[in-house]
Amino acid sequence: MEFSRGHLVLDGEGVSRAWRVPWRRRDAVFKRLDTYLEGKYTIVPRSTEPFGVSGLHFGDAPLGQGEQRWDYDTTEWEGGSGSLWRRTCCEDRQARDEDFGGTRPKDNLTVMQLVVAY
């Protein structure tokens, strides 16, 4: 999907997957939903505010004594700002992960990127 209006541009996608796996006395179905949405807003010419959110969402499967999620859902938030000069682009981004359940450490990240064309 893509949408744009004025100075706003949005891109997104969603993918649903399912695997049938032989499991004990019957087949188990493992499901996963991948989502992604990214946007960019141009405040003034050559100055943008990019943002994004993505996620993995897992279905239930016959594990242990009953049905339960086969992995932990994860959501990643990302935002930043960018500027563009004649042949130079400078952008900084902040990414933040959220795990719903589990004990994994958070994978937060800050990035500064400078691209120069010659």
C-alpha positions as CSV (number, residue, x, y, z in Angstrom):
1,M,0.0,0.0,0.0
2,E,1.2,3.5,-0.7
3,F,-0.6,6.8,0.1
4,S,0.5,10.4,-0.4
5,R,-1.2,13.7,0.3
6,G,0.5,17.1,0.3
7,H,3.8,16.7,2.1
8,L,3.0,13.3,3.6
9,V,4.0,9.9,2.1
10,L,3.0,6.6,3.7
11,D,4.2,3.1,2.6
12,G,3.0,-0.1,4.3
13,E,2.6,-3.8,3.9
14,G,1.3,-6.8,5.8
15,V,2.1,-10.5,5.2
16,S,0.3,-13.4,6.8
17,R,2.1,-16.8,6.8
18,A,1.1,-20.2,8.0
19,W,3.0,-23.5,8.1
20,R,1.5,-26.9,8.6
21,V,3.9,-29.1,10.6
22,P,3.5,-32.8,11.6
23,W,3.1,-32.7,15.4
24,R,2.5,-35.8,17.6
25,R,-1.0,-37.2,16.6
26,R,-2.1,-34.3,14.4
27,D,-0.7,-31.5,12.2
28,A,0.0,-28.2,13.9
29,V,-0.4,-24.9,12.1
30,F,2.2,-22.2,13.0
31,K,1.0,-18.7,12.0
32,R,2.8,-15.3,11.8
33,L,1.7,-11.8,10.8
34,D,4.4,-9.3,9.6
35,T,3.4,-5.7,9.5
36,Y,5.3,-2.6,8.4
37,L,4.3,1.1,8.0
38,E,6.8,3.9,7.1
39,G,6.1,7.5,6.5
40,K,7.9,10.7,5.7
41,Y,6.6,14.3,6.2
42,T,8.4,17.2,4.5
43,I,8.2,20.2,6.7
44,V,10.0,22.7,4.4
45,P,11.9,21.8,1.2
46,R,14.9,19.6,2.0
47,S,13.9,18.9,5.6
48,T,12.0,15.7,6.4
49,E,10.7,13.8,9.4
50,P,10.7,10.0,8.7
51,F,8.9,7.6,11.0
52,G,8.1,3.9,11.0
53,V,6.6,1.0,12.9
54,S,6.9,-2.7,12.2
55,G,5.9,-5.8,14.0
56,L,5.9,-9.6,14.2
57,H,2.8,-11.2,15.7
58,F,2.7,-14.9,16.3
59,G,-0.3,-17.3,16.5
60,D,-1.0,-20.1,18.9
61,A,0.4,-23.6,18.4
62,P,0.0,-26.9,20.3
63,L,3.1,-26.6,22.6
64,G,3.4,-28.1,26.1
65,Q,0.1,-29.1,27.6
66,G,-2.1,-26.9,25.4
67,E,-2.3,-24.0,22.9
68,Q,0.2,-21.1,23.4
69,R,2.1,-18.6,21.3
70,W,5.1,-20.1,19.7
71,D,7.2,-16.9,20.0
72,Y,6.9,-13.5,21.6
73,D,5.3,-10.6,19.7
74,T,7.7,-7.8,18.8
75,T,7.0,-4.2,17.8
76,E,9.7,-1.7,16.6
77,W,9.2,2.0,16.6
78,E,11.5,4.3,14.6
79,G,11.6,8.0,14.1
80,G,14.0,10.8,13.2
81,S,14.8,13.8,11.1
82,G,16.7,14.4,8.0
83,S,18.1,17.3,5.9
84,L,19.2,17.4,2.3
85,W,21.7,19.9,0.8
86,R,23.0,20.1,-2.7
87,R,24.7,16.7,-2.7
88,T,24.6,15.8,1.0
89,C,22.0,14.1,3.1
90,C,22.2,14.0,6.9
91,E,19.7,11.9,8.9
92,D,19.4,10.8,12.5
93,R,17.1,8.0,13.7
94,Q,16.0,6.5,17.0
95,A,14.7,2.9,17.0
96,R,13.0,1.3,20.0
97,D,12.0,-2.4,20.4
98,E,9.2,-3.7,22.5
99,D,8.8,-7.4,23.3
100,F,5.5,-8.6,24.7
101,G,6.6,-11.4,27.1
102,G,10.0,-13.0,27.5
103,T,13.2,-11.8,29.0
104,R,15.2,-10.7,26.0
105,P,17.1,-7.4,26.4
106,K,15.8,-4.3,24.6
107,D,17.5,-3.5,21.3
108,N,17.3,0.2,21.3
109,L,19.4,2.0,18.7
110,T,20.4,5.6,17.8
111,V,22.0,6.2,14.3
112,M,23.4,9.3,12.6
113,Q,24.0,8.9,8.9
114,L,25.8,11.3,6.5
115,V,25.7,10.6,2.7
116,V,27.7,12.7,0.3
117,A,27.5,12.3,-3.5
118,Y,30.4,13.1,-5.7
